[in-house]
Amino acid sequence: FSIDPKDYWRFRKRLEEGLSGSKKVELFRVGERAILAERVNS
């Protein structure tokens, strides 16, 4: 999965639309799956 740099901000804005809160997550692609990960304190 790749995004043309000229389309990046439009794509990101669509993903973030309607979100609220302060959690931070990372999005990974593993094969055909999308994985969301949240950092935990140890």
N, C-alpha and C positions, 0 to 999 in steps of 0.2 A: 504494500500500500504506500503510495507516495502522493504528495500534493505539490502541484506546481507552485513555486514561491509566490507568484502573482495572485494565487487563489487562497493562500494560507489564512489571512485575516478574515476573509469572508466565511471560510469553512469553520474557523475557530469560533467566530461570533455565533454561528448557527448552533454549534455544540453547546456553548455556554448560555444561550438564550433561556431565560426563565430560571436559571440556577440562583440559589441564595445560600447563605451560610459561609462557613469559614474552613471546611474540610479541604484538605489538599490530597489529591490522588494522582497516581501515575497510570497511564494507559499504555499497555503493551499488546503487541500482536504476536500470537504464538500459533503458527499454522493458519487455520481458518477461524481461530477464536480471538476474541478481545478479552484481555485480562485487566481489571482495575485493581490497583494495589494501594493500600493506605499504610503509611509508616506507623509502626507502634514503638513505644518506648520500652526499653528493657531494663 
